[in-house]
Amino acid sequence: ELKVEQNPLFLSMQEGKNYTIYCNYSTTSDRLYWYRQDPGKSLESLFVLLSNGAVKQEGRLMASLDTKARLSTLHITAAVHDLSATYFCAVDIGYGGATNKLIFGTGTLLAVQP
Amino acid sequence: GAGVSQTPSNKVTEKGKYVELRCDPISGHTALYWYRQSLGQGPEFLIYFQGTGAADDSGLPNDRFFAVRPEGSVSTLKIQRTERGDSAVYLCASSSEAGGTEAFFGQGTRLTVV
């Protein structure tokens, strides 16, 4: 069964602290996405990771991909309240290469407390 | 606007009724995707189109669900004999080609079956 598992499912953190969200997946894929979703809103693409060892950074967020371990991480540095949202990882499972046919994780609800 | 547009934003229907959900992709995008997001879950793949044809409909839950994209632009997701379990947010996304670039999501249609 294809699975994408995130942990933790809920993360309450204080402003200024660092933390990491983990995304494990059960199938071979060379393409992994991280999305942000605010309540009642759609999905905003944060990162696309295309190869083993890929690392991308934007502001206080940094994502990495280890395709051999089937693991991606989203690291948050010095969290601020504006980062409060639900974060999803998603794996492209399309046959024959990248297709944007995605399996999503269950999401991590991040609440940054002042 | 330049984004993916979905209408209606909210739809309430009675059990057993037929509904149509519309998606206008970003102009020029050839690939179009439908996902369904239940409360507290990640989006679940339903179907994707490359041009006018359904390239992969393996995510449609049963034969009550059908989608079309007759001119390769606007798509309609059709649900017959709606059930309460169909209640969810239906998300549409488009990309310039299937998997060639990231997919951009619309705001979704919240379907409630009463």
Chai-1 contact restraints between the chains, C-beta under 6 A:
chainA,res_idxA,chainB,res_idxB,connection_type,confidence,min_distance_angstrom,max_distance_angstrom,comment,restraint_id
A,S42,B,F105,contact,1.0,0.0,6.0,A-B,restraint_1
A,S42,B,Q107,contact,1.0,0.0,6.0,A-B,restraint_2
A,S42,B,G108,contact,1.0,0.0,6.0,A-B,restraint_3
A,L43,B,F105,contact,1.0,0.0,6.0,A-B,restraint_4
A,S45,B,E102,contact,1.0,0.0,6.0,A-B,restraint_5
A,V48,B,E102,contact,1.0,0.0,6.0,A-B,restraint_6
A,F88,B,G42,contact,1.0,0.0,6.0,A-B,restraint_7
A,A98,B,G99,contact,1.0,0.0,6.0,A-B,restraint_8
A,T99,B,A98,contact,1.0,0.0,6.0,A-B,restraint_9
A,T99,B,G99,contact,1.0,0.0,6.0,A-B,restraint_10
A,N100,B,S95,contact,1.0,0.0,6.0,A-B,restraint_11
A,N100,B,G99,contact,1.0,0.0,6.0,A-B,restraint_12
A,N100,B,A103,contact,1.0,0.0,6.0,A-B,restraint_13
A,K101,B,F45,contact,1.0,0.0,6.0,A-B,restraint_14
A,K101,B,D56,contact,1.0,0.0,6.0,A-B,restraint_15
A,F104,B,G42,contact,1.0,0.0,6.0,A-B,restraint_16
A,F104,B,P43,contact,1.0,0.0,6.0,A-B,restraint_17
A,G105,B,G42,contact,1.0,0.0,6.0,A-B,restraint_18
A,T106,B,G42,contact,1.0,0.0,6.0,A-B,restraint_19
A,G107,B,G42,contact,1.0,0.0,6.0,A-B,restraint_20
